[in-house]
Amino acid sequence: MNNSRERKEFKISFRANQEICKYTAILTILIFSSFLWACAPTRSNYEGAAVGGVVGTTAGALLDKKNPWRGAVVGGALGAVAGGSFAEISKRAASEARTYGRPVTYQRQTSDGWQKVEAVPQSGYGSNRRCVVVKTYENGRLVDEKLSCD
């Protein structure tokens, strides 16, 4: 009789624990999301943070075998910060190239290799417009090219 009662209490306790973990995970994601919105003032930063967050969440969940939730939260936060930062660097390079009228290059080494942003001023897009071609490279391979005009 006593053993049956202990099993019931354990099942109730275990279910309550699962609910607490679920709500804690949701709350953690919401908190990190609010930090991202505060740190990402432009659309490109939002997009960079979102892509980085998705990639980081997926990688973190897959890599942390013991606790995939923890891996997803940590990976998502780190990925979002890295993605938002890289978007900010691209925007800054374009702004400097446009302002000073000369090419600007930023490069950084990550755990996956090298990332590089080149911004080169362009002419011929109208008399009042200052345009810049922004190229993004990963490990020496061109992954994105955009024309940015003010």
C-alpha positions in Angstrom: 0.0 0.0 0.0 2.7 2.5 1.0 4.7 1.6 -2.2 1.8 2.4 -4.4 1.3 5.8 -2.7 5.0 6.6 -3.3 4.7 5.8 -7.0 1.7 8.1 -7.3 3.6 10.9 -5.5 6.6 10.4 -7.8 4.5 10.5 -11.0 2.8 13.7 -9.8 6.2 15.2 -8.8 7.8 14.2 -12.1 5.0 15.7 -14.1 5.2 18.9 -12.1 8.9 19.0 -12.7 8.4 18.7 -16.5 5.9 21.6 -16.4 8.4 23.7 -14.5 11.1 22.9 -17.0 8.8 23.7 -19.9 7.8 27.1 -18.5 11.4 27.9 -17.6 12.6 27.2 -21.1 9.8 29.4 -22.6 10.6 32.2 -20.1 14.3 32.0 -20.9 13.6 32.2 -24.7 11.4 35.3 -24.1 14.1 37.0 -22.0 16.8 36.4 -24.6 14.5 37.6 -27.3 13.9 40.9 -25.5 17.7 41.4 -25.2 17.9 40.9 -29.0 15.2 43.4 -29.7 17.0 45.9 -27.5 20.4 45.3 -29.2 19.2 45.2 -32.8 18.2 48.7 -33.9 17.8 48.1 -37.6 16.2 45.6 -39.9 19.5 44.1 -41.0 20.5 43.5 -37.4 17.2 41.8 -36.7 17.7 39.6 -39.7 21.3 38.8 -38.8 20.3 38.0 -35.2 17.4 35.9 -36.3 19.5 33.8 -38.6 22.3 33.4 -36.1 19.8 32.5 -33.4 18.1 29.8 -35.5 21.5 28.3 -36.5 22.8 28.5 -33.0 19.7 27.0 -31.5 19.8 24.1 -33.9 23.5 23.5 -33.4 23.2 23.8 -29.6 20.3 21.3 -29.4 22.2 18.8 -31.5 25.5 19.1 -29.8 24.3 19.0 -26.1 23.4 15.3 -25.9 22.7 15.4 -22.1 20.4 18.4 -22.1 19.3 19.6 -25.6 17.2 22.4 -24.1 20.2 23.9 -22.5 22.2 23.6 -25.7 19.4 25.2 -27.7 19.2 28.2 -25.3 22.9 28.8 -25.1 23.5 28.2 -28.8 20.6 30.4 -29.7 21.8 33.3 -27.6 25.4 33.0 -28.9 24.3 32.6 -32.5 22.0 35.6 -32.2 24.7 37.8 -30.8 27.2 36.7 -33.5 24.6 37.2 -36.3 23.6 40.6 -35.1 27.2 41.7 -34.7 28.1 40.6 -38.2 25.1 42.5 -39.6 26.2 45.6 -37.7 29.8 45.2 -39.1 28.4 45.0 -42.7 26.3 48.1 -42.1 29.2 50.0 -40.6 31.5 49.0 -43.6 29.0 50.3 -46.1 28.5 53.5 -44.2 32.3 54.2 -44.0 32.8 53.4 -47.7 30.0 55.7 -48.6 31.2 58.5 -46.3 34.9 58.4 -47.2 34.6 57.3 -50.8 37.1 54.5 -50.5 36.9 50.7 -50.1 36.5 49.3 -46.5 37.3 45.8 -45.4 36.5 44.1 -42.1 37.7 40.6 -41.3 37.4 38.3 -38.3 38.3 34.8 -37.4 35.7 32.5 -35.9 35.8 28.9 -34.8 34.5 27.9 -38.2 37.1 30.0 -40.2 37.2 33.5 -41.6 34.5 36.0 -42.3 35.1 39.1 -44.3 33.1 42.1 -45.4 34.2 44.3 -48.2 32.4 47.6 -49.1 33.4 49.3 -52.3 31.9 52.7 -53.4 30.2 52.7 -56.8 29.3 55.5 -59.2 26.8 55.9 -62.0 23.6 55.4 -60.0 22.4 59.0 -60.3 24.0 62.3 -59.4 22.7 62.5 -55.8 23.0 58.9 -54.8 26.0 57.4 -53.1 26.1 53.6 -53.6 28.2 50.9 -52.2 28.6 47.2 -53.1 28.9 45.1 -50.0 30.3 41.6 -50.4 30.4 39.0 -47.6 32.8 36.2 -47.7 33.1 33.1 -45.5 36.4 31.1 -45.7 37.3 32.9 -48.9 34.0 32.1 -50.6 31.5 34.8 -51.7 28.2 34.2 -49.8 26.4 37.5 -50.3 26.6 40.6 -52.5 24.3 43.6 -52.1 24.0 47.1 -53.6 23.4 49.7 -50.8 22.4 53.3 -51.7 21.6 56.2 -49.5 
